[in-house]
C-alpha cells in the first residue's frame, strides 16, 4: 500500500507512522507542501495522512498551498480512498467536507482526557476514555454527513469519521517524546503558560502516555484499511 503523509512543521518526522508502514510493508512518501514540494495525484496514494501545523485553515491567502491540500482531500474522498487528518489535518479535512474552522479563543495544550461519544457510526472498539496530546488554538465543526466520535472538556468536537473512509482528530496520537520536546522548543511561551499553574515540563512531555497513544494511532490506521 502507498501511504502519503503531508507535513507542515520542521519537527514532524512521522516516526510512528514510518514504523507502522515499515512493519506492514507499506511504502511511505513524505511531502512538505509549504516547502514547495508537489502533491501527488490521487491515484498514487492508497492512504492520505495529513499532520498538524502552526498555520490556520483560514489563512489560505497567506499559505496558498492549504487550498491545494483541501482540493486534494476532496478528490481523495471522491475517489473512495481513505484520509486521516490530525490537528491541522483534521481541520483541513473538516473544511474539505464543508465544515468550519475558527479560532477557539484559547489554547488547549498538554495531555487531556478524550471521551468517545455514543451513537450510530461511532466505532465500538474505540476506547471510551483516552489521554491524548493537544496543542491547538483552532477548532473545527463536525461536517454534515459525518459523525462526531470524541470530545474533551475544553473542546466538544475532538474527532469525527466519514463512514469508514476518513478520520479527523483535533488531538495528536502520532507524537513521540522528541516531537513534543521540539514543540516545546518551538513554542516556549505556550510551554511557560502551561507551567504557570505549577505543572511541569515533564507532565507536558507525558512520556508514559506515548505508548497508549501509539496503540490507538495504529488501531485507527488499521480501521481505515491499513
N, C-alpha and C positions, 0 to 999 in steps of 0.2 A: 504494500500500500504506500502511496506517495502522500506524505504529510507536509503541508506548508505552514510555517509559522511567520506571522508578521510581528516584528519587534519595533518598539518605539523609543526605548531607552538604552543608553550605552551599557547600563548594568545588566540588561537582560541577556542571559547566557542560555536560557532554556534547558538547564541541566536536567531537571526531572523529565521533561518531555523527550530530550535526547536519549536519556537512559531507557525510557519506556519504548521508544522506537527501536533502539538497538536490540532490546530483549525480544521484541516482537518481529524483528526482521523487516521493519518499515524503513523507507527512505525519508529523511528529514531535510527539507530545504528551508534555510533561514533567509528572510528578506527584510531589509530596513528601508521602507518607502521614504522616510524622512531624509535619508542619505542619498536619495536619487535612484535607488535600486528599483527596477521594473517589477511590477506584479506579474505573476504567471497567469496564463489563460485558465479558465475554469476547468477545462478538460485535463489539465496537467496535475490536478490536485484531487485526491480522494478524501482528504480531511483538511479543512482550513481552521487554523488556530490563530486567534488574534489576542495579543498580550496588552498589558497596560501601558500608560504613558502619562507624561506631565501635562500634555495639551488637552483641550476640551473639544468635544464634538462640535460645539457651536463656534469654534474658531477656524472654520474652513476657509475663510478669507485669508487667514494668516498661514494656514497649513493646507494647501490645496490638495495634497495627496490624501487627506482624510476623505474627501469626496470620492476619489478613486477607490478607496477601500470600501466605502459604503456601496458603491456600484458593484464592486466585486462580490461583496457579501450577498447582495440581492441576486446577482447572476448565479452564484453558487447555490443559493437556496432554490432558485427557479429550476436549476439543473438536477435537483434532488440529492445534492451532496451535503454531507454533514459539516456543521460550523460550530466552533466552540470559542466564545469570546469571554475574556476575563478582565474585569475592571474597565479600562477604556475600551477593551474589546467587546465587553458586554454592552457598553453604552453605544458603540458603533452598531452592534447587532440590533439593539432596540431601535435606533434611528433608521436602519435599513428596512425594518419591518413596520415602520410607521409610528414608533414611539417617540417620546420627547426626552431630551437630556437637558437638565438645568443645574445651576449651582444649588447645592444643598443649604448653603448659608452657614455651614460648619464643616469640620473635617473629622471623619471617622478614622482613627489611627490605632493600630495595635491589634491584639488578638481579642476577638469578641465572639460571644456565643451567637450562632446562627441556628434558627429553628426551621424545620421543614413545615411547610403548610400542608393542609389536608384538602383533598378534593380530587375530582376526576383529572387524570393526566399527570398527577404527581407520582413519580417513581416510588413504588412501595419499598424498594431496598435502599433508598437514600436514608441516611441517619436522621432520626428525629431531632437530634441536637448535635451540633458540631462547633468546635472552636476554630475559627478561620481568621486569616490575617487580612487587615483592612488598611488602606492608605488612599483615601479619596475625598474630594470635596464636591464632586458632582454626583448626581443620581439620575437614574432612568425611570421611565414609566414602563408598565407592562404592555407590550403592543397587543392590539386586537388580534385574536386568533391564537395567542399563546397562553400559557398557564403559569401563574406565579407559583414557585416551588419553595421559596425560602424567604425569611425575614430576620431582622435583628431588632434590638430595642431602639437603635438610632435610625435605622433605615428599613422601612417596611417592605421595600422591594429589593431583595438581595439576590434573587435568581429567578429565571423563567426558562421554560422549554417550549419549543415548537415541535409538537409530536415527539418523535424520537430522532429528529433530524438536527436540532440546534439547541444549544445551551448558552445562556447568557448569565454571567455572575457579576456581582459587584465586588465580591471578595476574591482573594488570591488563595489558591491551593497549589500553585506551581512554584512557589518560592522555596529556596534553601537558605541556610544561615547567611551565606555570602551575599545573596540578593538583598536580604534585609539590612545587613551591615552597609551595603552600598547605598541603599535608600537613606539610611541614617546620615551617611557622609554627604549625600546629595542634598538633603533637606534638614540641616541641623536645627533650624528654627522650629520646625514641626516637632522634631525629636525633643527639643528643650521644653516645648509646651506640654508634650506628653508626660515628661518627668516633673513638671512643675508642682503636681499634687502629691509627690512622694513616690511615684512609680519609678522603676529603674530601667536603664537601658537593657539589662538582662531580660526583664519581663517583656520589653518591646521586641527583642530578638526572639524570645519564646522557643528556644531550641527543642524542648520536649513536645511541642505541638507540631513540629515539622513532619514527623513520620506519619501520624494520623491524617494530616492534610494530604500527604503524598498518596496514601491509600485511597482517599476519596477522589483525588485528581485522576488516578488511574481507573477507578471504577466508573467515573463519568466518561472518560475516553472510551472505555470498553462498551459502555451503554450506547455510545454513538456508533458503535460498529467496529471499533478498533480491535 
